[in-house]
């Protein structure tokens, strides 16, 4: 009897776990890709930050990553980024740069926004907190808010902004200063940052001209 009962349980479990319609393949998001309707865009919000407790992160604006062949949208964003950096410098805001590791150097940063005053530079790949002292640099300066800019949107921006939020920083992301190869990439990054659990509650999506300090 015990053997019969055990066999019965196995059969029931198999039926419960089997895909609906035995013999049919489970339809995944890849199968349903064409039917996806994008959600409404997140709202861009004006924000005022305290320059004494805010850092501007300028991530991977490098000759190898920000050029017309690879990411023309990055090239188009650089003059706006230069304006924001200039505003930050005028108000004494802390500015931190990043490069990829390896093999780039500070000399690879585009001349229009290249650091000139001894600003710290961290070297890492997508997450600029990983394997660097970026968190300590920010904590030592009493930073509570970071403005995250740069390229790629789905690399340095997404993962550094997320890592900052998970470390308790308030995060501001001007979407006109995060760039990728395609509009879709920028779209899903914006949606993710605005809606991801925990992260979304600490991220403000905005535009560079809506940032006051």
BELKAFEN-V255918 format. One record per residue. N is the residue number from 0. RES is the residue in one small letter. D_LAST is the distance of its C-alpha to the last C-alpha in Angstrom with 2 decimals. Layout:
BEGIN
n: {N,N}
res: {RES,RES}
d_last: {D_LAST,D_LAST}
END
This chain:
BEGIN
n: {0,1,2,3,4,5,6,7,8,9,10,11,12,13,14,15,16,17,18,19,20,21,22,23,24,25,26,27,28,29,30,31,32,33,34,35,36,37,38,39,40,41,42,43,44,45,46,47,48,49,50,51,52,53,54,55,56,57,58,59,60,61,62,63,64,65,66,67,68,69,70,71,72,73,74,75,76,77,78,79,80,81,82,83,84,85,86,87,88,89,90,91,92,93,94,95,96,97,98,99,100,101,102,103,104,105,106,107,108,109,110,111,112,113,114,115,116,117,118,119,120,121,122,123,124,125,126,127,128,129,130,131,132,133,134,135,136,137,138,139,140,141,142,143,144,145,146,147,148,149,150,151,152,153,154,155,156,157,158,159,160,161,162,163,164,165,166,167,168,169,170,171,172,173,174,175,176,177,178,179,180,181,182,183,184,185,186,187,188,189,190,191,192,193,194,195,196,197,198,199,200,201,202,203,204,205,206,207,208,209,210,211,212}
res: {x,x,x,x,x,x,x,x,x,x,x,x,x,x,x,x,x,x,x,x,x,x,x,x,x,x,x,x,x,x,x,x,x,x,x,x,x,x,x,x,x,x,x,x,x,x,x,x,x,x,x,x,x,x,x,x,x,x,x,x,x,x,x,x,x,x,x,x,x,x,x,x,x,x,x,x,x,x,x,x,x,x,x,x,x,x,x,x,x,x,x,x,x,x,x,x,x,x,x,x,x,x,x,x,x,x,x,x,x,x,x,x,x,x,x,x,x,x,x,x,x,x,x,x,x,x,x,x,x,x,x,x,x,x,x,x,x,x,x,x,x,x,x,x,x,x,x,x,x,x,x,x,x,x,x,x,x,x,x,x,x,x,x,x,x,x,x,x,x,x,x,x,x,x,x,x,x,x,x,x,x,x,x,x,x,x,x,x,x,x,x,x,x,x,x,x,x,x,x,x,x,x,x,x,x,x,x,x,x,x,x,x,x}
d_last: {77.17,74.22,74.14,74.25,71.43,69.25,69.92,69.03,65.66,64.91,65.81,63.65,60.64,61.16,61.26,58.07,56.15,57.63,55.61,56.33,59.38,61.15,61.21,58.11,55.02,51.82,49.31,45.96,42.57,43.81,46.77,44.65,42.00,42.95,42.88,39.26,37.17,33.42,31.44,29.08,25.76,22.87,20.40,17.05,14.43,11.13,8.58,5.47,5.14,5.82,6.00,9.49,10.73,9.39,11.53,11.78,15.45,17.34,20.70,24.03,23.30,26.84,29.71,31.72,29.27,27.35,30.10,31.76,34.67,32.91,29.52,29.10,26.08,24.35,25.36,23.99,20.52,20.30,19.31,16.27,15.43,16.02,13.51,10.72,12.23,12.41,8.78,8.28,11.35,10.47,7.80,10.39,9.15,12.45,13.98,17.23,19.79,22.84,26.28,29.24,32.04,34.55,35.09,31.95,30.47,27.36,29.40,29.25,25.49,25.17,25.05,22.14,19.71,21.96,20.70,21.86,20.65,22.26,19.61,21.36,23.15,24.80,27.81,28.69,29.52,27.86,26.39,24.55,25.04,28.77,30.74,27.84,26.11,22.63,22.39,23.60,21.19,18.23,20.03,20.91,17.31,16.57,14.38,14.23,12.06,12.75,11.72,15.27,16.45,19.90,23.53,25.68,24.09,27.11,27.12,24.25,21.52,23.61,25.05,22.18,19.86,22.87,23.68,20.25,20.53,24.08,23.05,20.89,17.36,14.99,14.72,12.60,14.82,14.18,17.85,17.99,17.32,20.05,23.51,27.12,30.59,30.92,29.14,30.83,29.27,25.72,26.84,28.26,25.32,22.94,25.57,26.09,22.51,22.20,25.63,26.86,27.99,25.61,23.18,22.42,21.43,18.62,17.35,15.05,16.07,13.86,13.70,11.51,11.06,10.07,6.84,3.79,0.00}
END
